[in-house]
């Protein structure tokens, strides 16, 4: 039969451990054994820093997403709309329903000085 032993720890820490043990394990022994196994099998130390927390990562992602949104809005305002206006004006200029353009095209076709006339 396995015996018991006493470990001296501060009262506040013992209370926290008992609360944790009740939530996740049946007994205090199972809780302590599970914690020790976790650190042993994952080859980590409880003193290690695991890097940024989930909240920090989320906040940095939100900042980057907001920056991307600002860039996209700027591109829409300063690049896409003027480009769209230029393309629309080009389409209107090349519209075959435009009588001026049709007359210019006919003049071009009748001009025998143009190198494409002899094709």
Secondary structure as UniProt FT lines:
FT   HELIX           11..24
FT   HELIX           28..41
FT   TURN            42..43
FT   TURN            46..47
FT   HELIX           54..75
FT   HELIX           76..80
FT   HELIX           81..93
FT   TURN            96..97
FT   HELIX           99..110
FT   TURN            112..113
FT   HELIX           115..118
//
